[in-house]
Amino acid sequence: MKFGAYTPDDESHSRCFVTSTYEFYFKNGYGASVTRGMNSYGGKEGLWELAVLKYRKEVWGYWDICYDTPITNDVIGGLDVAGVEKLLKRIEALPEAKSRKRFRVKRPRLGLNRRD
């Protein structure tokens, strides 16, 4: 399935949930998951749902839903093919994604090297 000029990098289909999912990955570290099925927003009407994805560098090959882009802070449902293509173009034009910071837990020192 193509969405205008965009061909998916990955796709999956579920007969059980009558769902089709197409994923797009861009060089800027963002991507999109485009889904249509019984449980997607607009799926019963034959429309598509889009979620913005972000590549997680600390977990190689893992893409996660991103809720903090200028495009949306949630998924966008009720899209036709032209609407999906428009959003894919905007996602591809986003500035390069920065990796999430990994938080290190500071552990208390045990005092082994302490001079009293």
matplotlib code that plots the C-alpha trace (Angstrom):
import matplotlib.pyplot as plt

x = [0.0, 1.4, 0.4, 1.1, 4.8, 5.5, 6.1, 6.1, 9.3, 7.4, 3.9, 1.9, -1.7, -3.9, -6.7, -8.0, -8.5, -8.8, -6.0, -3.4, -0.4, 2.3, 5.4, 7.6, 11.1, 12.8, 16.5, 15.7, 15.0, 11.2, 8.7, 5.0, 2.8, -0.3, -3.1, -6.6, -8.7, -11.7, -10.1, -8.4, -9.9, -11.9, -11.2, -14.8, -15.3, -12.3, -10.1, -6.6, -5.0, -1.4, 1.0, 4.4, 7.3, 10.8, 13.9, 15.5, 19.2, 19.8, 17.8, 19.0, 16.3, 13.5, 10.9, 8.5, 5.4, 6.4, 3.9, 5.9, 6.2, 4.7, 2.5, 0.6, 0.7, -1.4, -2.5, -4.5, -7.5, -10.0, -7.5, -7.9, -4.9, -4.3, -4.3, -1.8, 0.5, 0.3, 1.3, 4.1, 5.6, 5.5, 7.1, 9.8, 10.5, 10.9, 14.4, 16.6, 15.3, 17.4, 17.7, 16.0, 18.3, 19.1, 18.7, 21.4, 20.4, 22.8, 23.5, 24.6, 28.2, 28.7, 31.5, 34.1, 36.8, 35.7, 38.2, 36.7]
y = [0.0, 3.4, 6.7, 9.1, 9.1, 7.1, 3.4, 1.7, 0.3, -2.4, -3.8, -6.3, -7.6, -9.3, -11.5, -11.8, -8.0, -7.2, -4.7, -3.5, -1.5, 0.2, 1.8, 4.5, 5.4, 8.6, 9.7, 12.4, 9.8, 10.1, 7.8, 6.9, 4.0, 4.0, 1.6, 0.8, -1.8, -2.5, -0.7, 2.2, 5.7, 5.9, 2.2, 1.2, 3.9, 2.7, 5.6, 5.5, 6.3, 7.7, 7.7, 9.6, 7.3, 8.1, 6.0, 5.0, 5.0, 3.3, 0.3, -0.5, -1.0, 0.1, 2.7, 4.1, 6.3, 9.9, 12.2, 15.5, 16.7, 19.8, 17.5, 15.9, 14.8, 11.8, 9.6, 11.2, 9.3, 9.6, 10.2, 9.5, 8.6, 12.2, 13.2, 10.4, 11.6, 15.2, 14.1, 11.8, 14.8, 16.9, 14.2, 13.7, 17.5, 17.6, 18.5, 15.6, 13.7, 13.8, 10.6, 10.4, 10.9, 7.9, 8.5, 7.2, 6.4, 8.0, 5.4, 6.5, 5.8, 3.1, 5.0, 2.4, 5.0, 7.4, 8.9, 9.6]
z = [0.0, -0.9, 0.5, -2.3, -2.8, 0.4, 0.4, 3.8, 5.3, 7.2, 7.3, 9.2, 9.0, 11.5, 10.4, 14.0, 14.4, 10.7, 11.0, 8.6, 9.9, 7.8, 9.3, 7.8, 9.0, 8.1, 8.2, 10.8, 13.4, 13.2, 11.6, 11.5, 12.2, 10.0, 11.1, 9.9, 11.7, 14.0, 17.0, 15.2, 15.2, 11.9, 11.0, 10.9, 8.3, 6.3, 7.5, 8.9, 12.2, 12.4, 15.3, 15.2, 16.0, 17.3, 17.0, 20.3, 19.8, 23.2, 22.1, 18.6, 16.1, 18.4, 17.4, 20.0, 19.9, 20.4, 22.1, 22.0, 18.4, 16.9, 14.8, 17.6, 21.2, 20.6, 17.6, 14.8, 13.5, 10.8, 8.0, 4.3, 2.1, 1.2, 4.9, 5.8, 2.9, 4.2, 7.7, 6.5, 4.6, 7.8, 9.9, 7.3, 7.5, 11.3, 12.6, 13.6, 16.6, 19.8, 21.7, 25.0, 28.0, 30.0, 33.6, 36.0, 39.5, 42.0, 44.6, 48.1, 48.9, 51.5, 53.2, 52.6, 51.8, 54.4, 56.8, 60.2]

ax = plt.figure().add_subplot(projection="3d")
ax.plot(x, y, z, "-o")
ax.set_aspect("equal")
plt.show()
